[in-house]
Every structure is written in C-alpha cells, then in structure tokens.
Amino acid sequence: MVYVVQLVVAGELNPETGEGPIGVLLAFDHSMFIGVMTNVLFALVARTGHVRASSAVLWGVNVGLVVFLAGLVADIPILERIGAPVMGLALLAGVAVLFRQASAPRPVPVV
C-alpha cells in the first residue's frame, strides 16, 4: 500500500497526466474498511447461532463489495451504484438479526 501511495504522490504511473491510480487507491481503502468492519459483524451474527442469516450477510456483503470495488477500479459508476445497496442491505439484515437476539433477556449470574 505504501508503494501505491508513493506512486500516486510522485505521479509516476501515468507520465502523460502526472496522475496515479486514484481508483486503485480508493478501492484499497474501501476494501480494508468494509472488509475489517463487516468481519466483526459476521462473527457476532455467527455467534448467535443463525447459520442462514450469517451466510446471507457474508455472501451479500462480499458480493456487493466485489462489485463496488470493480466499479471503483474500472471507474464504472453503475457498478458502484449496484454494489453499495447490496452491501447495505446485507449489513442491515445482519444488524436486524443481532438486535432480535439482543432483545431476549439473559439471566445474570449470581456471584
């Protein structure tokens, strides 16, 4: 990643325009943030015991993420507009499963 940032700053990738791969830089940034944050959600949903919900969240977010990143790298806005809602709906489904599970009262252990 440091190498890509250095190439962008130096403008060495495209000598004609002096610009670097901004799409690649954005895609890397989004993939790191979304990938790391959603893996935490996957772990919490899987811990609730809802295997189907966990799989739906995992596949929905990852498919949406791949489509979104392809749109960023290739600079195709329609792919970004398709991938972002798919990711969002999958994440909302995961949050709904977590809230439904959290609403059930749990006994407090007596020490």
Steps between C-alpha positions, in 0.01 A plus 500: 500500500783739581642434154171590329471820705855595409424447130187713525684783672792485258267471198717226353232264376365719222771732367260673258259630763722480808231315692511175685240226533240684708241225437737235632576713805129551574425132444773397743376743763139384468592132498704533818233693690198303382679166517625547855184657642264248347704202613428608855129502417529155338656363816226646720221370276660155479527495878122536533455161337314624192694314232280611210504864605876488546547353152265758346689786661837356398405440137298820460775725629781326316318491165400863542855591599653330196257674264558835672880465488488399134306820434759708686799346327346507150331838561155363410242682716216255430694222672547725803126572503420129492761380750438756775128418556572126496760549774267728694204263491713207610643701789152616605388137504795414724422787737133392514603148600727639771229728640244221498740279692599780739140571596468161669570538873797308634530382857761678709735260681498531876844519657 
